[in-house]
Amino acid sequence: MLENYLPILFFMIIGIAIGAVMSIIGFLLGTRRPNPEKDSPYECGFEAFEDARMKFDVRYYLVAILFIIFDLEIAFLFPWAVIIKSAGLFEFIAMMIFLSILVIGFIYEWKKGALEWE
């Protein structure tokens, strides 16, 4: 019974070994040239390596959440685009309702100023 799991164990050991070897090679051969540009804020919206209890701007996170929501909703269009030629009237109406709700939500966020960055 356990001999059936032996190839899986070998696969896992080889995968972990390759990952560890690549990480070690990258650490040993990688260049270390820190500069202010690399330490500047990139995606977090505030300076790195400061006090953890500092105040931060919530607008950045609002825009990030809105992007994720719309990005995931747009991902639902891809399966529909694949079957568009074989889809019937029901599928078409369902997607138009979905897109209408998406557009109404976008217009609402636009009117409320959620997409404005000052």
N, CA, C and O atoms as a GROMACS GRO file, in nm:
protein
  472
    1MET      N    1   0.082  -0.120   0.000
    1MET     CA    2   0.000   0.000   0.000
    1MET      C    3   0.086   0.126   0.000
    1MET      O    4   0.061   0.217  -0.079
    2LEU      N    5   0.186   0.134   0.087
    2LEU     CA    6   0.270   0.253   0.095
    2LEU      C    7   0.363   0.267  -0.026
    2LEU      O    8   0.410   0.377  -0.054
    3GLU      N    9   0.389   0.158  -0.097
    3GLU     CA   10   0.476   0.169  -0.215
    3GLU      C   11   0.413   0.252  -0.326
    3GLU      O   12   0.484   0.301  -0.414
    4ASN      N   13   0.281   0.270  -0.322
    4ASN     CA   14   0.214   0.357  -0.420
    4ASN      C   15   0.249   0.504  -0.397
    4ASN      O   16   0.242   0.584  -0.490
    5TYR      N   17   0.287   0.539  -0.274
    5TYR     CA   18   0.318   0.678  -0.242
    5TYR      C   19   0.467   0.710  -0.258
    5TYR      O   20   0.507   0.825  -0.244
    6LEU      N   21   0.549   0.610  -0.287
    6LEU     CA   22   0.692   0.632  -0.301
    6LEU      C   23   0.727   0.729  -0.414
    6LEU      O   24   0.812   0.815  -0.392
    7PRO      N   25   0.667   0.719  -0.533
    7PRO     CA   26   0.699   0.819  -0.637
    7PRO      C   27   0.660   0.961  -0.595
    7PRO      O   28   0.729   1.057  -0.631
    8ILE      N   29   0.552   0.975  -0.521
    8ILE     CA   30   0.512   1.108  -0.475
    8ILE      C   31   0.614   1.161  -0.376
    8ILE      O   32   0.648   1.280  -0.380
    9LEU      N   33   0.664   1.076  -0.288
    9LEU     CA   34   0.766   1.118  -0.192
    9LEU      C   35   0.893   1.160  -0.265
    9LEU      O   36   0.952   1.263  -0.232
   10PHE      N   37   0.936   1.081  -0.366
   10PHE     CA   38   1.054   1.119  -0.444
   10PHE      C   39   1.033   1.252  -0.515
   10PHE      O   40   1.122   1.336  -0.517
   11PHE      N   41   0.915   1.271  -0.572
   11PHE     CA   42   0.883   1.395  -0.641
   11PHE      C   43   0.892   1.513  -0.545
   11PHE      O   44   0.947   1.617  -0.580
   12MET      N   45   0.837   1.499  -0.426
   12MET     CA   46   0.840   1.607  -0.328
   12MET      C   47   0.983   1.635  -0.282
   12MET      O   48   1.021   1.752  -0.268
   13ILE      N   49   1.062   1.532  -0.259
   13ILE     CA   50   1.201   1.552  -0.216
   13ILE      C   51   1.280   1.622  -0.324
   13ILE      O   52   1.355   1.716  -0.296
   14ILE      N   53   1.265   1.578  -0.449
   14ILE     CA   54   1.338   1.641  -0.559
   14ILE      C   55   1.293   1.787  -0.576
   14ILE      O   56   1.377   1.874  -0.599
   15GLY      N   57   1.164   1.814  -0.566
   15GLY     CA   58   1.114   1.951  -0.579
   15GLY      C   59   1.167   2.042  -0.469
   15GLY      O   60   1.209   2.155  -0.496
   16ILE      N   61   1.165   1.994  -0.347
   16ILE     CA   62   1.218   2.075  -0.236
   16ILE      C   63   1.368   2.097  -0.251
   16ILE      O   64   1.418   2.206  -0.223
   17ALA      N   65   1.440   1.993  -0.294
   17ALA     CA   66   1.585   2.005  -0.313
   17ALA      C   67   1.618   2.106  -0.422
   17ALA      O   68   1.707   2.190  -0.404
   18ILE      N   69   1.548   2.100  -0.534
   18ILE     CA   70   1.574   2.195  -0.643
   18ILE      C   71   1.542   2.338  -0.596
   18ILE      O   72   1.619   2.430  -0.624
   19GLY      N   73   1.431   2.356  -0.527
   19GLY     CA   74   1.396   2.489  -0.476
   19GLY      C   75   1.500   2.542  -0.378
   19GLY      O   76   1.536   2.660  -0.384
   20ALA      N   77   1.548   2.456  -0.289
   20ALA     CA   78   1.648   2.498  -0.191
   20ALA      C   79   1.780   2.532  -0.259
   20ALA      O   80   1.844   2.631  -0.225
   21VAL      N   81   1.821   2.449  -0.354
   21VAL     CA   82   1.948   2.474  -0.425
   21VAL      C   83   1.940   2.605  -0.502
   21VAL      O   84   2.035   2.683  -0.499
   22MET      N   85   1.830   2.631  -0.570
   22MET     CA   86   1.816   2.756  -0.646
   22MET      C   87   1.816   2.878  -0.553
   22MET      O   88   1.874   2.980  -0.587
   23SER      N   89   1.751   2.867  -0.438
   23SER     CA   90   1.749   2.977  -0.342
   23SER      C   91   1.888   3.004  -0.287
   23SER      O   92   1.929   3.120  -0.273
   24ILE      N   93   1.962   2.899  -0.256
   24ILE     CA   94   2.097   2.915  -0.203
   24ILE      C   95   2.189   2.975  -0.308
   24ILE      O   96   2.268   3.064  -0.277
   25ILE      N   97   2.180   2.928  -0.432
   25ILE     CA   98   2.263   2.984  -0.540
   25ILE      C   99   2.231   3.131  -0.560
   25ILE      O  100   2.321   3.213  -0.575
   26GLY      N  101   2.104   3.165  -0.560
   26GLY     CA  102   2.066   3.306  -0.576
   26GLY      C  103   2.116   3.392  -0.461
   26GLY      O  104   2.158   3.505  -0.483
   27PHE      N  105   2.112   3.340  -0.340
   27PHE     CA  106   2.160   3.416  -0.224
   27PHE      C  107   2.311   3.435  -0.230
   27PHE      O  108   2.362   3.543  -0.199
   28LEU      N  109   2.384   3.330  -0.271
   28LEU     CA  110   2.530   3.338  -0.274
   28LEU      C  111   2.582   3.420  -0.391
   28LEU      O  112   2.680   3.493  -0.376
   29LEU      N  113   2.519   3.411  -0.506
   29LEU     CA  114   2.570   3.479  -0.626
   29LEU      C  115   2.503   3.614  -0.651
   29LEU      O  116   2.548   3.690  -0.738
   30GLY      N  117   2.397   3.644  -0.578
   30GLY     CA  118   2.325   3.769  -0.600
   30GLY      C  119   2.404   3.890  -0.554
   30GLY      O  120   2.481   3.883  -0.458
   31THR      N  121   2.384   4.002  -0.623
   31THR     CA  122   2.452   4.125  -0.584
   31THR      C  123   2.373   4.196  -0.475
   31THR      O  124   2.250   4.190  -0.472
   32ARG      N  125   2.444   4.260  -0.387
   32ARG     CA  126   2.382   4.334  -0.277
   32ARG      C  127   2.425   4.479  -0.288
   32ARG      O  128   2.530   4.518  -0.237
   33ARG      N  129   2.343   4.560  -0.355
   33ARG     CA  130   2.371   4.701  -0.370
   33ARG      C  131   2.250   4.782  -0.325
   33ARG      O  132   2.173   4.827  -0.409
   34PRO      N  133   2.231   4.801  -0.195
   34PRO     CA  134   2.115   4.878  -0.150
   34PRO      C  135   2.129   5.024  -0.190
   34PRO      O  136   2.238   5.080  -0.190
   35ASN      N  137   2.017   5.084  -0.223
   35ASN     CA  138   2.015   5.227  -0.252
   35ASN      C  139   1.879   5.283  -0.210
   35ASN      O  140   1.786   5.206  -0.186
   36PRO      N  141   1.866   5.413  -0.202
   36PRO     CA  142   1.737   5.471  -0.158
   36PRO      C  143   1.620   5.436  -0.249
   36PRO      O  144   1.506   5.429  -0.203
   37GLU      N  145   1.646   5.415  -0.377
   37GLU     CA  146   1.537   5.382  -0.470
   37GLU      C  147   1.478   5.245  -0.438
   37GLU      O  148   1.356   5.227  -0.445
   38LYS      N  149   1.562   5.150  -0.402
   38LYS     CA  150   1.512   5.017  -0.367
   38LYS      C  151   1.438   5.018  -0.235
   38LYS      O  152   1.348   4.936  -0.214
   39ASP      N  153   1.474   5.108  -0.145
   39ASP     CA  154   1.408   5.115  -0.015
   39ASP      C  155   1.287   5.208  -0.014
   39ASP      O  156   1.222   5.222   0.090
   40SER      N  157   1.257   5.270  -0.126
   40SER     CA  158   1.144   5.363  -0.130
   40SER      C  159   1.012   5.286  -0.131
   40SER      O  160   1.010   5.168  -0.166
   41PRO      N  161   0.902   5.352  -0.092
   41PRO     CA  162   0.773   5.283  -0.091
   41PRO      C  163   0.732   5.245  -0.234
   41PRO      O  164   0.740   5.326  -0.326
   42TYR      N  165   0.690   5.122  -0.248
   42TYR     CA  166   0.652   5.075  -0.381
   42TYR      C  167   0.503   5.046  -0.387
   42TYR      O  168   0.430   5.114  -0.457
   43GLU      N  169   0.459   4.946  -0.315
   43GLU     CA  170   0.318   4.910  -0.320
   43GLU      C  171   0.246   4.929  -0.188
   43GLU      O  172   0.124   4.910  -0.181
   44CYS      N  173   0.317   4.964  -0.084
   44CYS     CA  174   0.249   4.973   0.044
   44CYS      C  175   0.190   5.112   0.067
   44CYS      O  176   0.100   5.126   0.150
   45GLY      N  177   0.236   5.214  -0.004
   45GLY     CA  178   0.179   5.347   0.007
   45GLY      C  179   0.241   5.433   0.114
   45GLY      O  180   0.203   5.549   0.127
   46PHE      N  181   0.335   5.382   0.191
   46PHE     CA  182   0.403   5.463   0.292
   46PHE      C  183   0.546   5.415   0.306
   46PHE      O  184   0.583   5.308   0.258
   47GLU      N  185   0.627   5.496   0.373
   47GLU     CA  186   0.769   5.466   0.387
   47GLU      C  187   0.791   5.333   0.460
   47GLU      O  188   0.722   5.301   0.556
   48ALA      N  189   0.887   5.258   0.412
   48ALA     CA  190   0.919   5.131   0.476
   48ALA      C  191   1.007   5.155   0.599
   48ALA      O  192   1.072   5.258   0.611
   49PHE      N  193   1.008   5.060   0.689
   49PHE     CA  194   1.094   5.060   0.807
   49PHE      C  195   1.065   5.177   0.900
   49PHE      O  196   1.158   5.238   0.953
   50GLU      N  197   0.939   5.210   0.920
   50GLU     CA  198   0.901   5.312   1.017
   50GLU      C  199   0.824   5.246   1.129
   50GLU      O  200   0.812   5.123   1.134
   51ASP      N  201   0.772   5.326   1.218
   51ASP     CA  202   0.696   5.275   1.332
   51ASP      C  203   0.571   5.204   1.283
   51ASP      O  204   0.501   5.253   1.195
   52ALA      N  205   0.542   5.089   1.340
   52ALA     CA  206   0.428   5.009   1.297
   52ALA      C  207   0.295   5.072   1.338
   52ALA      O  208   0.191   5.037   1.283
   53ARG      N  209   0.298   5.164   1.435
   53ARG     CA  210   0.175   5.227   1.482
   53ARG      C  211   0.149   5.362   1.418
   53ARG      O  212   0.067   5.439   1.468
   54MET      N  213   0.215   5.392   1.308
   54MET     CA  214   0.196   5.522   1.243
   54MET      C  215   0.064   5.527   1.167
   54MET      O  216   0.009   5.423   1.130
   55LYS      N  217   0.015   5.647   1.144
   55LYS     CA  218  -0.107   5.665   1.066
   55LYS      C  219  -0.073   5.653   0.918
   55LYS      O  220   0.035   5.694   0.875
   56PHE      N  221  -0.165   5.598   0.842
   56PHE     CA  222  -0.143   5.584   0.700
   56PHE      C  223  -0.270   5.621   0.625
   56PHE      O  224  -0.379   5.625   0.682
   57ASP      N  225  -0.255   5.647   0.498
   57ASP     CA  226  -0.366   5.690   0.414
   57ASP      C  227  -0.448   5.569   0.369
   57ASP      O  228  -0.394   5.475   0.311
   58VAL      N  229  -0.575   5.573   0.396
   58VAL     CA  230  -0.664   5.461   0.364
   58VAL      C  231  -0.701   5.461   0.215
   58VAL      O  232  -0.742   5.358   0.162
   59ARG      N  233  -0.687   5.575   0.150
   59ARG     CA  234  -0.728   5.584   0.008
   59ARG      C  235  -0.652   5.486  -0.080
   59ARG      O  236  -0.707   5.432  -0.176
   60TYR      N  237  -0.525   5.464  -0.048
   60TYR     CA  238  -0.447   5.368  -0.127
   60TYR      C  239  -0.511   5.230  -0.120
   60TYR      O  240  -0.525   5.163  -0.223
   61TYR      N  241  -0.549   5.187  -0.001
   61TYR     CA  242  -0.607   5.055   0.015
   61TYR      C  243  -0.746   5.048  -0.048
   61TYR      O  244  -0.786   4.942  -0.096
   62LEU      N  245  -0.819   5.158  -0.047
   62LEU     CA  246  -0.949   5.162  -0.112
   62LEU      C  247  -0.934   5.138  -0.263
   62LEU      O  248  -1.008   5.059  -0.322
   63VAL      N  249  -0.840   5.208  -0.323
   63VAL     CA  250  -0.816   5.189  -0.466
   63VAL      C  251  -0.768   5.047  -0.495
   63VAL      O  252  -0.809   4.987  -0.594
   64ALA      N  253  -0.683   4.993  -0.409
   64ALA     CA  254  -0.634   4.856  -0.429
   64ALA      C  255  -0.748   4.755  -0.420
   64ALA      O  256  -0.755   4.662  -0.500
   65ILE      N  257  -0.838   4.772  -0.324
   65ILE     CA  258  -0.951   4.681  -0.311
   65ILE      C  259  -1.045   4.694  -0.430
   65ILE      O  260  -1.095   4.593  -0.481
   66LEU      N  261  -1.068   4.817  -0.476
   66LEU     CA  262  -1.153   4.835  -0.595
   66LEU      C  263  -1.091   4.768  -0.717
   66LEU      O  264  -1.161   4.708  -0.798
   67PHE      N  265  -0.958   4.779  -0.729
   67PHE     CA  266  -0.892   4.713  -0.842
   67PHE      C  267  -0.911   4.562  -0.835
   67PHE      O  268  -0.941   4.499  -0.936
   68ILE      N  269  -0.893   4.505  -0.718
   68ILE     CA  270  -0.908   4.360  -0.703
   68ILE      C  271  -1.050   4.317  -0.735
   68ILE      O  272  -1.071   4.217  -0.804
   69ILE      N  273  -1.148   4.393  -0.687
   69ILE     CA  274  -1.287   4.358  -0.713
   69ILE      C  275  -1.315   4.360  -0.863
   69ILE      O  276  -1.372   4.265  -0.917
   70PHE      N  277  -1.276   4.467  -0.932
   70PHE     CA  278  -1.303   4.475  -1.075
   70PHE      C  279  -1.219   4.375  -1.153
   70PHE      O  280  -1.264   4.323  -1.255
   71ASP      N  281  -1.099   4.348  -1.108
   71ASP     CA  282  -1.015   4.251  -1.176
   71ASP      C  283  -1.077   4.112  -1.170
   71ASP      O  284  -1.078   4.040  -1.270
   72LEU      N  285  -1.129   4.075  -1.054
   72LEU     CA  286  -1.193   3.944  -1.041
   72LEU      C  287  -1.324   3.937  -1.120
   72LEU      O  288  -1.356   3.833  -1.178
   73GLU      N  289  -1.397   4.047  -1.122
   73GLU     CA  290  -1.522   4.045  -1.198
   73GLU      C  291  -1.494   4.036  -1.348
   73GLU      O  292  -1.568   3.968  -1.421
   74ILE      N  293  -1.390   4.102  -1.394
   74ILE     CA  294  -1.356   4.093  -1.536
   74ILE      C  295  -1.308   3.952  -1.570
   74ILE      O  296  -1.325   3.907  -1.683
   75ALA      N  297  -1.249   3.882  -1.474
   75ALA     CA  298  -1.205   3.744  -1.498
   75ALA      C  299  -1.322   3.653  -1.532
   75ALA      O  300  -1.303   3.549  -1.596
   76PHE      N  301  -1.443   3.689  -1.490
   76PHE     CA  302  -1.561   3.610  -1.525
   76PHE      C  303  -1.598   3.625  -1.672
   76PHE      O  304  -1.675   3.545  -1.725
   77LEU      N  305  -1.543   3.725  -1.739
   77LEU     CA  306  -1.573   3.743  -1.881
   77LEU      C  307  -1.501   3.642  -1.970
   77LEU      O  308  -1.550   3.610  -2.078
   78PHE      N  309  -1.388   3.592  -1.927
   78PHE     CA  310  -1.310   3.503  -2.011
   78PHE      C  311  -1.383   3.371  -2.043
   78PHE      O  312  -1.386   3.333  -2.160
   79PRO      N  313  -1.441   3.302  -1.946
   79PRO     CA  314  -1.515   3.180  -1.982
   79PRO      C  315  -1.633   3.210  -2.074
   79PRO      O  316  -1.665   3.132  -2.164
   80TRP      N  317  -1.697   3.323  -2.053
   80TRP     CA  318  -1.809   3.361  -2.139
   80TRP      C  319  -1.760   3.390  -2.280
   80TRP      O  320  -1.828   3.356  -2.377
   81ALA      N  321  -1.644   3.451  -2.293
   81ALA     CA  322  -1.589   3.481  -2.425
   81ALA      C  323  -1.554   3.354  -2.501
   81ALA      O  324  -1.559   3.352  -2.624
   82VAL      N  325  -1.518   3.248  -2.429
   82VAL     CA  326  -1.483   3.122  -2.494
   82VAL      C  327  -1.606   3.056  -2.555
   82VAL      O  328  -1.598   2.996  -2.662
   83ILE      N  329  -1.722   3.066  -2.487
   83ILE     CA  330  -1.842   2.997  -2.536
   83ILE      C  331  -1.938   3.091  -2.608
   83ILE      O  332  -2.053   3.054  -2.631
   84ILE      N  333  -1.895   3.210  -2.643
   84ILE     CA  334  -1.987   3.311  -2.699
   84ILE      C  335  -2.055   3.262  -2.827
   84ILE      O  336  -2.171   3.295  -2.851
   85LYS      N  337  -1.984   3.185  -2.909
   85LYS     CA  338  -2.045   3.139  -3.035
   85LYS      C  339  -2.153   3.034  -3.013
   85LYS      O  340  -2.249   3.026  -3.089
   86SER      N  341  -2.136   2.954  -2.908
   86SER     CA  342  -2.235   2.849  -2.883
   86SER      C  343  -2.337   2.890  -2.776
   86SER      O  344  -2.429   2.814  -2.746
   87ALA      N  345  -2.322   3.008  -2.720
   87ALA     CA  346  -2.413   3.054  -2.615
   87ALA      C  347  -2.547   3.094  -2.675
   87ALA      O  348  -2.556   3.144  -2.787
   88GLY      N  349  -2.649   3.071  -2.597
   88GLY     CA  350  -2.783   3.108  -2.640
   88GLY      C  351  -2.824   3.243  -2.585
   88GLY      O  352  -2.743   3.318  -2.531
   89LEU      N  353  -2.952   3.270  -2.599
   89LEU     CA  354  -3.007   3.398  -2.554
   89LEU      C  355  -3.000   3.410  -2.402
   89LEU      O  356  -2.974   3.519  -2.350
   90PHE      N  357  -3.022   3.302  -2.329
   90PHE     CA  358  -3.019   3.306  -2.182
   90PHE      C  359  -2.881   3.347  -2.132
   90PHE      O  360  -2.870   3.432  -2.043
   91GLU      N  361  -2.774   3.289  -2.188
   91GLU     CA  362  -2.639   3.323  -2.147
   91GLU      C  363  -2.607   3.468  -2.179
   91GLU      O  364  -2.542   3.537  -2.101
   92PHE      N  365  -2.653   3.513  -2.296
   92PHE     CA  366  -2.629   3.652  -2.336
   92PHE      C  367  -2.698   3.749  -2.239
   92PHE      O  368  -2.637   3.847  -2.197
   93ILE      N  369  -2.822   3.722  -2.206
   93ILE     CA  370  -2.896   3.810  -2.114
   93ILE      C  371  -2.832   3.807  -1.975
   93ILE      O  372  -2.820   3.911  -1.910
   94ALA      N  373  -2.791   3.690  -1.929
   94ALA     CA  374  -2.727   3.680  -1.799
   94ALA      C  375  -2.598   3.763  -1.794
   94ALA      O  376  -2.571   3.830  -1.695
   95MET      N  377  -2.519   3.758  -1.901
   95MET     CA  378  -2.394   3.835  -1.902
   95MET      C  379  -2.423   3.984  -1.913
   95MET      O  380  -2.350   4.064  -1.854
   96MET      N  381  -2.525   4.023  -1.985
   96MET     CA  382  -2.559   4.165  -1.993
   96MET      C  383  -2.607   4.218  -1.858
   96MET      O  384  -2.577   4.332  -1.822
   97ILE      N  385  -2.680   4.137  -1.783
   97ILE     CA  386  -2.720   4.178  -1.647
   97ILE      C  387  -2.597   4.193  -1.559
   97ILE      O  388  -2.585   4.290  -1.484
   98PHE      N  389  -2.505   4.097  -1.568
   98PHE     CA  390  -2.381   4.103  -1.491
   98PHE      C  391  -2.302   4.228  -1.526
   98PHE      O  392  -2.254   4.298  -1.436
   99LEU      N  393  -2.287   4.257  -1.655
   99LEU     CA  394  -2.212   4.375  -1.696
   99LEU      C  395  -2.283   4.503  -1.657
   99LEU      O  396  -2.218   4.602  -1.624
  100SER      N  397  -2.415   4.503  -1.659
  100SER     CA  398  -2.490   4.622  -1.616
  100SER      C  399  -2.465   4.652  -1.469
  100SER      O  400  -2.443   4.767  -1.431
  101ILE      N  401  -2.468   4.549  -1.386
  101ILE     CA  402  -2.440   4.567  -1.243
  101ILE      C  403  -2.297   4.618  -1.224
  101ILE      O  404  -2.272   4.704  -1.140
  102LEU      N  405  -2.205   4.565  -1.301
  102LEU     CA  406  -2.066   4.609  -1.294
  102LEU      C  407  -2.052   4.756  -1.331
  102LEU      O  408  -1.982   4.831  -1.264
  103VAL      N  409  -2.117   4.797  -1.438
  103VAL     CA  410  -2.110   4.937  -1.483
  103VAL      C  411  -2.178   5.029  -1.383
  103VAL      O  412  -2.128   5.138  -1.356
  104ILE      N  413  -2.291   4.988  -1.327
  104ILE     CA  414  -2.360   5.070  -1.227
  104ILE      C  415  -2.271   5.089  -1.104
  104ILE      O  416  -2.263   5.199  -1.049
  105GLY      N  417  -2.205   4.982  -1.060
  105GLY     CA  418  -2.114   4.993  -0.947
  105GLY      C  419  -1.996   5.084  -0.977
  105GLY      O  420  -1.953   5.161  -0.890
  106PHE      N  421  -1.943   5.077  -1.098
  106PHE     CA  422  -1.833   5.164  -1.137
  106PHE      C  423  -1.876   5.310  -1.139
  106PHE      O  424  -1.804   5.397  -1.090
  107ILE      N  425  -1.992   5.337  -1.195
  107ILE     CA  426  -2.042   5.475  -1.198
  107ILE      C  427  -2.066   5.527  -1.057
  107ILE      O  428  -2.036   5.643  -1.028
  108TYR      N  429  -2.120   5.443  -0.968
  108TYR     CA  430  -2.143   5.483  -0.830
  108TYR      C  431  -2.011   5.520  -0.761
  108TYR      O  432  -2.003   5.622  -0.694
  109GLU      N  433  -1.908   5.436  -0.779
  109GLU     CA  434  -1.779   5.465  -0.718
  109GLU      C  435  -1.718   5.591  -0.775
  109GLU      O  436  -1.656   5.669  -0.703
  110TRP      N  437  -1.736   5.613  -0.904
  110TRP     CA  438  -1.684   5.732  -0.970
  110TRP      C  439  -1.752   5.857  -0.914
  110TRP      O  440  -1.686   5.956  -0.884
  111LYS      N  441  -1.884   5.853  -0.901
  111LYS     CA  442  -1.959   5.968  -0.850
  111LYS      C  443  -1.926   5.997  -0.704
  111LYS      O  444  -1.925   6.113  -0.663
  112LYS      N  445  -1.900   5.892  -0.625
  112LYS     CA  446  -1.867   5.911  -0.483
  112LYS      C  447  -1.724   5.960  -0.465
  112LYS      O  448  -1.687   5.999  -0.354
  113GLY      N  449  -1.643   5.959  -0.569
  113GLY     CA  450  -1.506   6.007  -0.560
  113GLY      C  451  -1.407   5.903  -0.511
  113GLY      O  452  -1.297   5.938  -0.468
  114ALA      N  453  -1.444   5.777  -0.515
  114ALA     CA  454  -1.354   5.672  -0.466
  114ALA      C  455  -1.231   5.656  -0.555
  114ALA      O  456  -1.129   5.604  -0.510
  115LEU      N  457  -1.240   5.699  -0.678
  115LEU     CA  458  -1.127   5.684  -0.771
  115LEU      C  459  -1.040   5.808  -0.780
  115LEU      O  460  -0.943   5.810  -0.854
  116GLU      N  461  -1.074   5.913  -0.704
  116GLU     CA  462  -0.996   6.036  -0.705
  116GLU      C  463  -0.875   6.021  -0.613
  116GLU      O  464  -0.886   5.967  -0.503
  117TRP      N  465  -0.762   6.068  -0.659
  117TRP     CA  466  -0.640   6.065  -0.578
  117TRP      C  467  -0.588   6.208  -0.570
  117TRP      O  468  -0.554   6.269  -0.671
  118GLU      N  469  -0.581   6.260  -0.449
  118GLU     CA  470  -0.542   6.401  -0.431
  118GLU      C  471  -0.399   6.412  -0.388
  118GLU      O  472  -0.349   6.523  -0.369
   0.00000   0.00000   0.00000
